[in-house]
């Protein structure tokens, strides 16, 4: 059961990879130069990606 | 729960103009959270900026915002504060805006101790115009106009502000999003002039030339080189070599605030 729901606003994402590298459990990856949720099951809802996304593109909701 | 930034952002303005991985977006988020926590309404908050990458920030925010001439945001902000002292003023600019072109405005605003907050976004370079060196480019770092490495010694903006008479001086980095938010709140609630310097990365203009090829490597560099004030007191001079100190560096509550002084002398007080 996933602990969170991640919404990525693709129209805002610039593919800088900050979220991908800072994620401690490798939830995110890059597809077509944009951030993408690869494995939501691994997410611990630590909110690092939302906190440090410079483009307001990631929203994480704890379930 | 995801934080609702949309409430404070002008509709339809995102995505912003900053390059992929620019730390300014992280600073903008911390600033929005700090202003929201302070409970300032949109009508009483004024954000003034000059010219440059950092100075594009007010354009995205739904407050009273002012985009002024290069380096002169502090002159405009001082005017606003004197005309209506009940407003909450935040003036922001990049390192070139505040320490080079607006350098005189910066030191004299610090000297006057007028009640507002100055946020200096320090990315060590003039990013918008193509990566020319600025007064904060470290010695030896490469820039478009310093292809063999920077020759001139750099400014320490915090020391400059303390020497010029600012009563609250703090420093943080774009990696430290939550401590930065806390510093913003302290600076906003301080009576008198507060200066917060944020070390940010410019992956396009600075990082590519100085062995920090990805935005994340710039963020992690900041994480590795930032030392809190408490830690720095226990470290030797050799250990502190190449590092910078973060946190509240200077606070002085004894100095009188300019607007109060002005009102007391002229007897002119806003009802």
Contacts between the chains, C-beta under 8 A, distances in Angstrom:
chain1	res1	chain2	res2	distance
A	7	B	2	7.6
A	11	B	15	7.0
A	12	B	14	5.5
A	12	B	15	4.5
A	14	B	15	7.0
A	14	B	19	7.7
A	14	B	20	3.7
A	14	B	21	7.5
A	15	B	20	6.0
A	16	B	20	3.9
A	16	B	21	3.4
A	16	B	203	7.8
A	16	B	215	4.7
A	16	B	216	7.8
A	17	B	21	7.4
A	17	B	214	6.7
A	17	B	215	7.0
A	17	B	216	6.2
A	18	B	21	6.0
A	18	B	215	5.6
A	18	B	216	5.3
A	18	B	219	6.6
A	21	B	214	7.8
A	21	B	216	4.2
A	22	B	216	6.7
A	22	B	219	7.5
A	50	B	2	6.3
A	50	B	3	7.2
A	51	B	26	7.8
A	51	B	29	7.5
A	51	B	177	5.1
A	51	B	178	7.4
A	52	B	26	5.6
A	52	B	175	7.7
A	52	B	177	6.0
A	52	B	219	7.2
A	53	B	25	7.3
A	53	B	26	7.9
A	54	B	18	6.8
A	54	B	21	6.8
A	54	B	22	5.8
A	54	B	23	6.5
A	54	B	24	6.8
A	54	B	25	2.6
A	54	B	26	5.2
A	54	B	28	8.0
A	54	B	29	7.9
A	55	B	14	7.5
A	55	B	15	5.9
A	55	B	16	7.2
A	55	B	25	5.6
A	56	B	5	5.7
A	56	B	9	7.4
A	56	B	14	5.7
A	56	B	25	6.9
A	56	B	29	7.3
A	57	B	15	8.0
A	59	B	2	3.9
A	60	B	2	5.7
A	61	B	1	6.1
A	61	B	2	5.1
A	62	B	1	6.4
